[in-house]
Amino acid sequence: MSVLSIRDLHAKAGDTQILNGINLTVRSGEVHAVMGPNGAGKSTLSAAIMGKPGYTITQGSVTLDDVDMVSLPTWKRALAGLHLVMQYPTEIPGVGIDELLNEALAERGSNQAQLAERIGAEAARIGLDEALIHRAVNVDFSGGEKKRNETLQLAMLDPRIVVLDELDSGLDIDALRDCARRVEDLTNERKLGVLVITHYSRIFADLKPNFVHILAKGRIVASGGPELADQLERDGYDAFTA
């Protein structure tokens, strides 16, 4: 059982205060959804958790299994078991997906036996053309291919907790279904803990949240079960931000 604990988290983007006291606990096998209007602080939350440059935690803590993450550089947070699926995946010219995964798994001391076969099987499972795994990471990929690649990396690297920063952004129906179902399967197969940041509840058709949190003006203003997303669809954000 792994636990991501976020306590009284305050954070800035540049010189602007964005987060004003976030409290969240994500455990193995749980799916927590964070929803909110533009400018609420959703992407700042993901950046603060992973230690993205340009974002500063000014108060509070982020721990994974009681280990302080704030004091660690991003790569050490990843080695500790945190993973970020990015809203806008980065292109890495000259580095193949298979090469990237080989190096990442070696750094973790993970089993690399039959790696090519394992990558191929995972690519097939999420509908990623196997030819792409030998191509430079995300270079000239479509939006759907980029998110399928992100989901492939997630499954191969096998973290404890993943933050999905708008996985549904830029996806068509088929790609969204394939990626969301794979993450859902990982919560059951490997007890992956998931913090999914999203604007829309359509992803919940395939990735079932245990808890839904509404983020507004840098604070969580409401928390509940999946029914909270239904209320949000019906009443909009004004019902929570007034």
C-alpha positions in Angstrom: 0.0 0.0 0.0 1.4 3.4 -1.1 0.1 6.8 0.0 0.6 10.2 -1.6 -0.1 12.7 1.1 -0.6 16.4 0.3 -1.0 18.7 3.3 -1.7 22.4 3.4 0.0 22.9 0.0 0.6 26.5 -1.0 2.4 27.1 -4.3 3.4 29.9 -6.7 3.7 29.9 -10.5 6.5 32.4 -11.0 5.6 35.3 -8.6 1.9 34.6 -8.6 0.3 32.7 -5.7 -1.9 29.9 -7.1 -2.5 27.2 -4.5 -3.8 28.3 -1.2 -3.9 25.2 1.0 -4.5 21.9 -0.8 -5.2 18.7 1.3 -5.4 15.4 -0.6 -4.6 11.8 0.2 -4.3 9.2 -2.7 -3.8 5.5 -1.8 -3.0 2.5 -3.9 -5.9 1.4 -6.1 -7.8 4.7 -5.6 -8.8 7.1 -8.4 -9.2 10.7 -7.3 -10.5 13.3 -9.8 -9.7 17.0 -9.5 -12.0 19.2 -11.5 -12.2 23.0 -11.7 -12.5 26.0 -14.0 -9.7 27.5 -16.0 -7.2 29.2 -13.7 -8.2 27.2 -10.6 -4.8 25.8 -10.1 -5.1 22.3 -11.5 -2.0 22.2 -13.6 -0.1 24.1 -10.9 -1.0 21.2 -8.5 0.5 18.7 -10.9 3.6 20.8 -11.4 4.1 21.3 -7.7 3.8 17.6 -7.0 6.4 16.7 -9.6 8.8 19.7 -9.0 8.4 21.4 -12.3 10.8 24.4 -12.7 9.1 27.7 -12.3 6.8 26.5 -9.6 7.6 27.0 -5.9 6.0 25.4 -2.9 5.8 28.1 -0.3 4.1 26.1 2.5 2.9 22.6 3.2 4.2 19.2 2.3 4.0 16.4 -0.3 5.1 13.0 0.8 5.0 9.5 -0.8 5.0 6.7 1.8 6.2 9.2 4.4 9.2 10.3 2.3 9.4 14.0 1.6 9.1 14.8 -2.1 9.5 18.5 -1.9 13.2 18.3 -1.1 13.9 15.9 -4.1 14.6 16.9 -7.7 12.0 15.7 -10.2 14.0 12.7 -11.4 14.3 11.4 -7.8 10.6 11.8 -7.3 10.1 9.7 -10.4 12.4 7.0 -9.0 10.5 7.1 -5.7 7.4 6.1 -7.5 5.6 9.3 -8.8 4.8 9.6 -12.4 3.2 12.5 -14.5 1.3 12.0 -17.7 1.6 15.4 -19.2 -1.1 17.5 -20.8 1.3 18.5 -23.5 3.8 15.7 -24.0 7.4 16.8 -24.8 9.1 15.9 -28.1 12.6 14.4 -27.7 14.3 14.4 -31.1 16.9 11.6 -31.6 15.7 9.4 -28.8 13.5 6.4 -29.6 10.6 5.4 -27.2 12.3 2.0 -26.8 15.6 3.6 -26.0 14.0 5.9 -23.5 12.2 3.0 -21.7 15.4 1.0 -21.7 17.3 3.7 -19.9 14.5 4.5 -17.5 14.1 0.9 -16.5 17.9 0.4 -16.1 18.0 3.5 -13.8 15.3 1.9 -11.7 17.0 -1.5 -11.6 13.9 -3.0 -13.1 13.7 -6.3 -15.0 14.7 -5.7 -18.7 14.2 -9.2 -19.9 12.4 -9.5 -23.2 11.9 -5.7 -23.2 11.1 -5.4 -26.9 8.4 -8.0 -26.6 6.9 -6.4 -23.5 6.8 -3.0 -25.1 5.2 -4.4 -28.2 2.6 -6.2 -26.2 1.8 -3.0 -24.3 1.7 -0.9 -27.5 -0.8 -3.4 -28.9 -2.9 -3.2 -25.8 -3.4 0.5 -26.1 -3.6 0.7 -29.9 -0.2 2.3 -30.5 1.4 1.4 -33.8 4.4 -0.7 -32.9 6.5 1.0 -35.6 6.3 4.2 -33.5 8.2 2.7 -30.6 11.4 2.9 -32.6 10.7 6.5 -33.6 11.8 9.7 -31.8 9.6 10.3 -28.7 6.5 12.2 -29.8 8.1 13.8 -32.9 5.5 14.2 -35.6 3.0 12.2 -33.5 -0.7 13.0 -33.5 -2.4 14.1 -30.3 -3.8 10.6 -29.8 -0.4 8.9 -30.5 1.3 11.2 -27.9 -1.2 10.3 -25.2 -1.1 6.6 -26.1 2.7 6.8 -25.8 2.4 8.5 -22.4 0.1 5.7 -21.3 2.6 3.1 -22.7 5.4 4.7 -20.6 3.1 4.7 -17.5 2.4 1.0 -17.9 6.0 0.1 -18.5 7.6 2.1 -15.7 5.1 0.8 -13.2 5.0 3.7 -10.7 3.1 3.7 -7.4 1.1 6.9 -8.0 0.4 8.7 -11.3 -0.8 12.2 -11.9 -2.8 12.5 -15.1 -2.8 16.2 -16.2 -5.7 16.4 -18.6 -5.2 13.0 -20.2 -8.3 13.7 -22.2 -7.0 16.9 -23.8 -6.7 16.6 -27.6 -8.0 13.0 -27.8 -10.6 11.6 -30.0 -13.2 9.1 -28.6 -11.2 6.0 -29.4 -7.9 7.2 -28.0 -9.6 8.5 -24.9 -11.3 5.2 -24.3 -8.1 3.1 -24.9 -5.9 5.3 -22.6 -8.5 5.6 -19.8 -9.3 1.9 -19.8 -5.6 1.0 -19.6 -5.2 3.3 -16.6 -8.3 1.8 -15.0 -6.9 -1.7 -15.6 -3.6 -0.6 -13.9 -5.6 0.4 -10.7 -6.9 -3.2 -10.6 -4.0 -5.2 -11.8 -1.2 -3.3 -9.9 -3.1 -1.2 -7.4 -1.9 2.0 -9.1 -3.0 5.2 -7.3 -4.4 7.8 -9.6 -4.9 11.6 -9.4 -6.7 12.6 -12.6 -7.0 16.3 -13.4 -9.7 17.1 -15.9 -12.3 19.6 -17.0 -14.8 17.1 -18.2 -16.5 14.0 -16.8 -16.4 12.1 -20.1 -13.2 10.3 -19.0 -15.2 8.8 -16.1 -17.0 6.4 -18.5 -13.8 4.3 -18.6 -11.7 5.6 -15.7 -14.0 5.3 -12.6 -13.3 7.8 -9.9 -13.6 6.8 -6.2 -13.5 10.4 -5.2 -14.1 13.7 -6.9 -12.7 17.1 -5.7 -13.7 20.5 -7.0 -10.7 23.0 -7.1 -11.5 26.7 -7.3 -9.2 29.7 -6.5 -6.5 27.5 -5.3 -8.5 25.5 -2.8 -10.6 22.4 -2.8 -14.1 23.7 -2.2 -16.0 20.4 -2.4 -15.3 16.7 -2.2 -17.5 13.6 -2.7 -18.1 10.5 -4.7 -18.7 10.1 -8.4 -22.1 11.8 -7.9 -20.3 15.1 -7.4 -19.2 15.0 -11.1 -22.9 14.6 -12.1 -23.8 17.6 -10.0 -21.1 19.6 -11.7 -22.3 18.6 -15.1 -25.8 19.7 -14.1 -25.1 22.9 -12.2 -21.7 24.1 -13.6 -18.8 25.6 -11.6 -20.8 28.6 -10.5 -22.6 26.4 -7.9 -19.2 25.8 -6.2 -17.5 29.2 -6.7 -20.2 31.6 -5.7 
